[in-house]
Amino acid sequence: MSQAERLRRLSEILVELFRSPVPTHFFQTLGDRAGTAVLSDYLAVCLQDLEKGGYLVHSLLGLEAGAPSQRVFSPDEGLPGRTISTGKSYLVDDLAAEDGVHDLEGVLAAAGLRAVLVVPIRRGLEVLGALLFAGRPPIVYGDDDLQIAQLLAAGLSAALETSSAYQAAADERSTLGAVLASTADAVIMLNQAGLVLLANAAVRPMLGLAPDTITGRPLLEVVDYAPLHDLFAAGRPGISELPLPDGRIAQASLVPVTTPFGEPVGVAAILRDITLLKNLEQMKNDFVNTVSHDLKGPITVIAGLADLMRMAGSGDANHETRCQDIRDTAQHMAELVTDLLDIGKIEAGLDSAREPVDLVPLIGEALGMVKSRAETKNIELRADLPEEAIILAARSRVRQALINLLDNGVKYTPAGGRVTIAAAFSASGDGAKAVAIRVSDTGIGIPARDLPHVFDKFYRVKNKATREISGTGLGLAITKTIVEAYGGQIRVESIEGAGTTFALELPLARS
């Protein structure tokens, strides 16, 4: 075979080596095709294993059952060890005539293999291992075989380097993928042409997008959401707020993406749900506003009464009355703060525990809580309830909502009136089963102009009939927040002077 033909076959082998970055592919290719460029009856790749302190022999052709491939050879053992230690190539015409034949060479000689060619596998100045060819007579290796073998070793070294880089990139990509899949922050990355290069799993719950369907496609084609388009169109790195499709708020961080060499790749948006933080901020603002407005009046009253008592002295005939006024005002302040904290916790999602709860006993408990006030005003309490109605909610919160409605009925119903609570099963708008509750009274009613605002925070109907009735203006707002937190809804019906009915609906627990 001419040297030109051998070089042609060598080039084919080298091309085939780089068709896959998997080491087993390299070994399979060499085992199947290296003999077309360098004649041999046995071929092995000997690679260093630094952890084991030696080298391993991977037999690729011939003598698979006899060659000692499983054990670790010491760094200077045998011809491959000498090649790895010195970085030199070795040509042996008659292996049987060699002195100090080692385990590997002994097996080869016993199998009739005489000619041996060993060349180093290098990575720069580092020797990774050795490529070993062996043949039976009449095979004899010369300089041409040495050159071809060295080129094969160089090709194998480059392929192993590519495999190592590929594995490192795959590991890095796997780690990055695991991090991106685990984070609750949505990440979308575009290249300079506007194609989506990357989208993690969090874009589905946050933006309603399927990552697999948008990757590799233009953002404008696959995402129909103007705020996100505007964010990328502006292209200004920094932090801003982005409204989400379902009404939540996200903090959007836009960052440029570059290679380690500073070459621009694209831009990435990292979206973090800050709805809870915004709710907490609103809760803080509500509290501050309440302190500055609704608590300012009671504090002024307490301070004024205290000054009057100090100036009048202990013999003042109004001493007891003023003490009671201070007590009542302080109680009102405490109720206001409690109600404000309650509504803030519910709205911020800090009180979302749910369990199966029978609504009927809860209604009984709520009736018991308002019974003494109703008896004081000679108001009749009536109940029309089913045997059982199981919902998913927090017992304390549902009881709180029921007490608020019943207490409102008693509070705004003149002496001798009636407050009724009734519950019945119904079907909600989507066909799911629900329980409908109606709390009706024969009280003073609500003017038509005030009906749209009764569930607003701090809103109270102001007229002659309500002037002497105390309250914080938060009870109905808390009730509405509780009902909606458990997937329900509430409305009010009223005729001024003829009574009021609050109707609420809560979904039943699925059996």
JOWOWO-V564771 format. One record per run of one state. SS is the DSSP state (@ for helix, = for strand, . for the rest). FROM is the first residue (numbers start at 1). TO is the last residue. If there is no record, write none. Layout:
ss=SS from=FROM to=TO
ss=SS from=FROM to=TO
This chain:
ss=. from=1 to=2
ss=@ from=3 to=17
ss=. from=18 to=22
ss=@ from=23 to=36
ss=. from=37 to=41
ss== from=42 to=49
ss=. from=50 to=53
ss== from=54 to=61
ss=. from=62 to=72
ss== from=73 to=74
ss=. from=75 to=77
ss=@ from=78 to=86
ss=. from=87 to=89
ss== from=90 to=92
ss=. from=93 to=94
ss=@ from=95 to=97
ss=. from=98 to=102
ss=@ from=103 to=110
ss=. from=111 to=114
ss== from=115 to=123
ss=. from=124 to=125
ss== from=126 to=135
ss=. from=136 to=142
ss=@ from=143 to=182
ss=. from=183 to=185
ss== from=186 to=191
ss=. from=192 to=194
ss== from=195 to=199
ss=. from=200 to=201
ss=@ from=202 to=207
ss=. from=208 to=210
ss=@ from=211 to=214
ss=. from=215 to=217
ss== from=218 to=218
ss=@ from=219 to=222
ss=. from=223 to=225
ss=@ from=226 to=234
ss=. from=235 to=237
ss== from=238 to=243
ss=. from=244 to=248
ss== from=249 to=258
ss=. from=259 to=263
ss== from=264 to=273
ss=. from=274 to=274
ss=@ from=275 to=292
ss=. from=293 to=293
ss=@ from=294 to=312
ss=. from=313 to=318
ss=@ from=319 to=347
ss=. from=348 to=354
ss== from=355 to=358
ss=@ from=359 to=376
ss=. from=377 to=379
ss== from=380 to=384
ss=. from=385 to=389
ss== from=390 to=393
ss=. from=394 to=394
ss=@ from=395 to=411
ss=. from=412 to=417
ss== from=418 to=427
ss=. from=428 to=432
ss== from=433 to=441
ss=. from=442 to=447
ss=@ from=448 to=451
ss=. from=452 to=463
ss=@ from=464 to=466
ss=. from=467 to=474
ss=@ from=475 to=485
ss=. from=486 to=488
ss== from=489 to=495
ss=. from=496 to=498
ss== from=499 to=508
ss=. from=509 to=511
